[in-house]
Amino acid sequence: MSEAPTPSPATRAITAGRASSAPSLAPALWASSTWESESLDDAHRRATAARHDGFYSRYANPTVTSFEDVIAELEGAERALAFASGMGAIASTVLALCSTGSHIVAQRQLYAGTLAFLQGPCARLGIDTTFVDVNEPGAFAAAVEPGRTMVVLAETPSNPRLELADLDELGSIKGPFTVVDSTFATPLGQRPLDHGVDVSLHSATKGIAGHNDATLGVISGDEDLLDEIWSYAVLHGATPSPFDALNALRGVRTLAVRTRQQNDSARSIAVMLADHPAVTTTHYPGLSEHPQHAIASAQLLQYGTMMSFDVGLRDNAATVLDAVRVCRVATSLGGPETLLCHPATSTHASLTPDEQEATGVTSGLIRLSVGLEETVDILADLEHALSTI
């Protein structure tokens, strides 16, 4: 007999993560913080087992485990591990792998929260970071200090200019652990582990959960490595809520159809913005003029639902944000609503002017997260808003 065909990722997003809720089609909510033990021996077994989801919810929870199982399936990973937020995932992972005297290599083009964590708490603990330009081939590997560099951290596509790290290049680095923040892509847009990367990381608050009603982070990778990170995460306490995991599980079920429409809309919107006289630059990997379009075509399964565009001046950006009616002004991404934000005064407001310049955050830059509205309505809204400049 021939083997059964392997289901596609879109199908696995629906079929995976059902162990704790079968035969219910809806995921079960395990709201309990603690479980009763049958005996002292049973209590000891639960307390000393790695990630036992019938002991105490800071260690593991069945609803959260179901969410982790889905992500592991989609990433092609042995295991996944969830956290209370994307920053919880980043902080727990870095601090689990590094200690005083350790060295990190990271790109300059990072989400401001990640940059602040590396320059603040990590530096205070004696963990040094060398920042490199993600656009420079070989920059990550060249900055590695053998025997000292513990983590190489990339964010691709980057927030907010959609710059790309070469995943094959990252996966070929030997010695330190390679960690990729893949939030903008989602597991259906790229799979860093397939390229040899050690850890794929997401703010699942965004496209994975997809409805602006859950705050979660998640990593995936080899089981042994994730168990080591879990043993620190239990102490760090960035524990995910089972309620948020339930909402994220629901979101994953429609991830494929949501991102399919959002990607289709994004292509049309990016072309319009690239041709518009009020826009000086459009950043979207699916455009042939994107400087890293060849890398995008090689490693992205979808070009994505995110883009940014520059209208030159801060006042122009304010005019556009004031004029939109279908699009909404908010700083998150990946949900059903099309969202605009001004990174210089929102997502990257904590950076100094020099740091903003180094990360490519200009005063006229607007970030756009494509939602599920009809494409023609988004296009018309943006055309109208740009005409008011």
C-alpha positions in Angstrom: 0.0 0.0 0.0 1.2 3.5 -0.8 1.7 6.0 2.1 -1.0 8.5 2.8 -0.2 11.9 1.2 1.2 14.5 3.5 -1.3 17.3 4.2 -0.5 20.8 3.1 0.3 23.5 5.7 -3.1 25.0 5.3 -4.7 21.7 6.1 -2.4 21.1 9.1 -3.4 24.4 10.5 -6.9 23.0 10.9 -6.1 19.4 11.8 -3.2 19.9 14.3 -3.4 20.7 18.0 -6.5 18.7 19.0 -5.1 16.2 21.5 -6.5 17.9 24.6 -10.0 18.6 23.1 -11.0 15.6 21.0 -13.7 14.8 20.1 -14.8 18.4 20.4 -14.2 20.4 17.2 -13.7 23.6 19.2 -10.6 23.7 21.3 -11.1 23.0 25.0 -10.3 25.8 27.5 -8.3 24.4 30.5 -8.5 27.5 32.8 -7.1 25.7 35.8 -3.9 26.9 37.3 -3.2 23.7 39.2 -4.1 20.0 39.1 -4.8 17.4 41.9 -2.3 14.6 42.4 -3.2 11.0 43.2 -0.3 10.4 45.6 3.1 11.7 46.7 4.8 9.7 44.0 2.4 11.0 41.4 3.0 14.6 42.6 6.8 14.1 42.4 6.5 12.7 38.9 4.4 15.6 37.7 6.7 18.2 39.5 9.9 16.8 38.0 8.7 16.0 34.4 9.6 18.5 31.7 6.6 20.5 30.6 4.0 18.3 32.3 0.6 19.9 31.5 -1.2 18.4 34.4 0.7 19.9 37.3 0.8 23.7 37.4 0.1 26.1 34.5 3.3 28.1 34.9 5.0 24.8 33.8 2.5 23.9 31.1 -1.2 23.9 30.3 -3.2 21.6 28.0 -4.8 24.5 26.0 -1.4 26.1 25.6 0.1 22.8 24.6 -2.5 22.4 21.9 -1.5 25.8 20.5 2.2 24.8 20.7 1.5 21.6 18.8 -0.1 23.5 15.9 2.9 25.9 15.6 5.4 23.0 15.8 3.5 21.3 12.9 3.5 24.4 10.8 7.1 25.2 11.4 8.3 21.6 10.8 9.7 21.5 14.3 10.0 18.9 17.0 8.4 21.2 19.6 7.2 24.7 20.2 7.0 26.8 23.4 4.6 29.6 24.1 5.0 32.8 26.1 2.9 35.6 27.4 4.0 37.9 24.6 6.5 38.2 21.7 8.9 40.1 24.0 8.5 37.4 26.6 9.6 34.9 23.9 12.6 37.1 23.0 13.7 37.8 26.6 13.3 34.3 27.8 15.1 32.8 24.8 18.1 35.2 25.0 18.5 35.0 28.8 18.2 31.2 28.7 21.0 31.0 26.2 23.3 33.8 27.5 25.0 34.8 30.7 27.4 37.5 31.9 30.2 37.7 29.4 28.2 36.3 26.5 28.1 38.0 23.1 25.2 38.5 20.7 25.2 39.4 17.0 22.0 41.1 15.9 20.9 43.3 13.0 20.4 47.0 13.4 17.1 46.9 11.7 15.0 45.6 14.6 11.7 46.2 16.4 12.4 48.9 18.9 11.4 46.7 21.9 14.0 44.1 20.9 16.6 46.8 20.4 15.8 48.3 23.8 16.0 44.8 25.5 19.5 44.2 24.0 20.8 47.7 24.8 19.2 47.9 28.2 18.7 44.7 30.4 21.2 42.6 28.4 23.9 45.3 28.6 23.2 45.8 32.3 23.7 42.0 32.8 27.1 42.1 31.0 25.8 40.6 27.7 27.3 42.5 24.8 25.7 42.9 21.4 27.3 43.7 18.1 24.9 45.2 15.6 25.3 44.6 11.9 23.5 45.7 8.7 21.1 43.0 7.5 21.6 44.2 3.9 25.3 43.4 4.0 26.1 39.8 2.9 28.1 37.8 5.4 27.8 40.5 8.1 26.3 38.1 10.7 29.0 35.5 10.3 31.8 38.0 10.2 30.7 39.5 13.6 30.7 36.1 15.4 33.4 35.8 18.1 34.1 32.0 18.4 33.6 30.7 21.9 31.9 33.9 23.1 29.0 34.5 20.7 26.0 32.6 22.0 23.2 34.0 19.9 22.8 35.4 16.4 19.5 37.2 16.2 17.7 38.2 13.0 14.3 39.7 12.3 13.1 39.0 8.8 11.2 40.6 7.2 12.3 43.5 9.4 10.0 46.0 11.1 9.2 48.4 9.6 11.1 48.5 6.3 10.7 44.8 5.3 14.5 44.2 4.9 15.5 40.6 4.6 18.1 38.4 6.2 19.3 35.5 4.1 18.1 32.4 6.0 20.5 30.0 4.2 23.4 32.3 5.3 22.1 32.3 8.9 21.6 28.5 8.9 25.1 27.9 7.9 26.6 29.7 10.9 28.2 27.2 13.3 28.7 27.7 17.0 26.1 30.2 18.3 22.4 29.5 18.3 20.6 31.2 15.5 17.3 32.8 16.3 14.9 34.4 13.7 12.0 36.6 14.5 9.6 35.6 11.8 6.6 37.5 13.0 5.9 39.4 9.8 6.0 36.3 7.7 3.9 33.8 9.9 4.7 30.1 9.6 2.8 30.0 6.3 5.1 32.7 4.9 8.5 31.2 5.7 10.0 28.4 7.7 13.4 29.4 9.1 14.1 25.9 10.5 14.1 24.5 6.9 17.2 26.6 6.3 19.1 25.3 9.3 18.1 28.1 11.7 17.9 26.8 15.3 14.9 28.8 16.6 12.0 30.4 14.8 10.2 33.0 16.9 6.9 34.9 16.6 4.9 37.5 18.3 1.7 35.3 17.9 -0.3 38.3 19.0 0.0 39.4 15.3 -0.9 37.4 12.2 -1.0 34.0 13.9 -3.8 34.8 16.3 -5.0 37.3 13.8 -8.0 39.0 15.6 -6.4 41.5 18.0 -7.7 39.5 21.0 -4.7 37.5 22.2 -1.2 38.4 23.4 1.2 35.6 22.9 4.8 34.7 21.8 6.0 31.4 20.6 9.3 29.7 19.6 9.9 26.4 17.8 12.9 24.2 17.3 14.5 20.9 18.4 13.0 19.4 21.5 16.2 19.3 23.6 16.9 22.9 23.0 13.4 24.0 23.8 13.4 22.0 27.0 16.5 23.9 28.1 14.8 27.2 27.3 11.6 26.0 29.1 13.6 25.2 32.2 14.6 28.9 32.3 11.3 30.2 31.1 9.5 28.6 34.1 11.7 30.8 36.4 11.3 33.9 34.2 7.6 33.5 34.4 6.4 34.9 31.0 3.6 32.4 31.2 1.0 32.4 28.4 -2.7 32.6 29.4 -4.8 29.6 28.3 -7.5 32.1 27.3 -5.1 33.7 24.9 -3.9 30.3 23.6 -7.6 29.4 23.0 -8.1 32.6 20.9 -4.8 31.9 19.0 -5.9 28.3 18.3 -9.0 29.7 16.7 -7.0 32.2 14.8 -4.6 29.5 13.4 -7.6 27.6 11.9 -8.2 30.5 9.4 -4.5 31.6 9.0 -4.2 30.2 5.5 -7.4 31.8 4.1 -6.7 35.1 5.9 -3.1 35.5 4.7 -4.1 34.4 1.2 -6.5 37.3 0.8 -4.2 39.7 2.6 -1.3 38.8 0.3 -3.4 39.2 -2.8 -4.5 42.7 -1.5 -0.9 43.6 -0.5 0.4 43.0 -4.0 -2.2 45.4 -5.5 -1.6 48.0 -2.8 2.2 47.9 -3.1 2.0 48.4 -6.9 -0.3 51.4 -6.4 1.9 53.0 -3.8 5.1 52.4 -5.8 3.5 54.3 -8.7 1.9 57.1 -6.7 3.5 60.6 -7.1 3.1 61.4 -3.4 5.1 58.3 -2.3 8.9 58.5 -2.5 9.7 54.9 -1.6 7.6 51.7 -1.1 9.1 48.8 0.9 7.5 45.5 -0.1 9.5 42.3 -0.9 7.1 41.3 -3.6 8.0 44.3 -5.8 10.6 43.5 -8.4 12.4 46.8 -7.5 12.8 45.8 -3.9 16.6 45.5 -3.4 16.3 42.0 -1.9 13.6 40.7 -4.2 15.7 37.7 -5.3 16.1 36.6 -1.6 12.4 37.1 -1.0 11.6 34.9 -4.0 13.9 32.2 -2.8 12.9 32.0 0.9 9.4 33.5 1.3 6.4 31.2 0.6 4.3 34.4 0.4 5.5 37.9 0.0 3.5 39.0 3.0 0.8 41.2 4.4 3.1 44.0 5.6 4.7 47.0 3.8 5.8 50.5 4.5 6.0 53.6 2.4 7.5 57.0 2.7 5.7 60.3 2.0 8.7 62.5 2.7 7.7 64.7 5.7 6.2 64.1 9.1 3.4 66.5 8.3 2.6 64.5 5.2 2.4 61.3 7.2 0.1 63.0 9.7 -2.1 64.2 6.9 -2.5 60.7 5.5 -3.2 59.2 8.8 -5.9 61.9 9.5 -7.5 61.3 6.1 -8.1 57.5 6.1 -11.5 56.2 6.8 -11.4 52.5 5.9 -7.9 52.0 7.2 -7.4 52.5 10.9 -4.5 54.1 12.8 -3.1 51.5 15.3 0.3 50.0 16.0 -0.4 46.3 15.8 -0.6 44.1 12.7 -1.9 40.9 11.2 -5.6 41.4 12.2 -8.7 41.7 10.0 -8.5 45.5 9.9 -6.1 47.4 7.7 -3.8 49.4 10.0 -1.5 52.3 9.5 1.0 53.6 12.0 3.8 56.1 12.0 6.8 54.2 13.4 8.8 57.3 14.3 6.1 58.2 16.9 4.8 54.8 17.8 6.6 51.5 17.4 10.0 53.1 17.3 9.3 56.2 19.4 11.7 55.0 22.2 14.7 55.3 19.8 16.9 58.4 19.6 17.0 60.2 16.3 20.3 58.6 15.5 19.0 55.2 16.3 15.9 55.8 14.1 18.1 56.9 11.3 20.3 53.7 11.7 17.2 51.5 11.5 15.7 53.4 8.5 12.8 54.9 10.4 12.3 58.3 8.7 9.9 61.0 9.7 7.7 60.4 6.6 7.6 56.6 6.9 4.2 54.9 7.3 3.8 51.2 8.1 0.8 49.4 6.6 -0.7 46.0 7.8 -3.1 44.8 5.1 -6.5 43.6 6.5 -9.4 41.7 5.1 -11.5 44.5 3.6 -12.2 44.5 -0.1 -9.0 45.4 -1.9 -10.8 48.1 -4.0 -11.9 49.8 -0.7 -8.4 49.9 0.7 -7.0 51.2 -2.5 -9.7 53.9 -2.8 -9.1 55.0 0.9 -5.4 55.2 0.4 -5.7 57.1 -2.9 -8.0 59.6 -1.2 -5.7 60.0 1.8 -2.6 60.5 -0.4 -4.5 63.1 -2.5 -4.8 65.3 0.6 -1.1 65.9 0.9 
